Amino acid sequence: MEGLALVPIMLAFGISGGLVGRRKGSSFWIWFVISMIPPFIGLLAAIFYRYETDELRRPCPSCGRVLRISDAVCTRCGKDLEWPEFALPPKTAPPVR
């Protein structure tokens, strides 16, 4: 019976971590599991995780899709990508005037 009291706490931390992870541009379900298993530590990891939208981007030379600079394969056309000569600013960067 004592272990059953831990289930709502784990679910609450899992949902909280999932929402934080989703807000930062990552998968809700991955952060749900990470935050649910070690409840407090997982939520802290989600909070301190980087924003996916803060990463530099680059266009695919084959199809033109804009990808994160760290992607090695284009998710649209499947082309292997080399390290780019130039990078686009992150989505959250202020506009250049």
HELIX and SHEET records of a PDB file:
HELIX    1   1 GLY A    3  ALA A    5  5                                   3    
HELIX    2   2 LEU A    6  ARG A   23  1                                  18    
HELIX    3   3 PHE A   28  MET A   36  1                                   9    
HELIX    4   4 PRO A   39  PHE A   48  1                                  10    
HELIX    5   5 GLU A   52  ASP A   54  5                                   3    
SHEET    1   A 2 ARG A  57  PRO A  59  0                                        
SHEET    2   A 2 VAL A  66  ARG A  68 -1                                        
END                                                                             
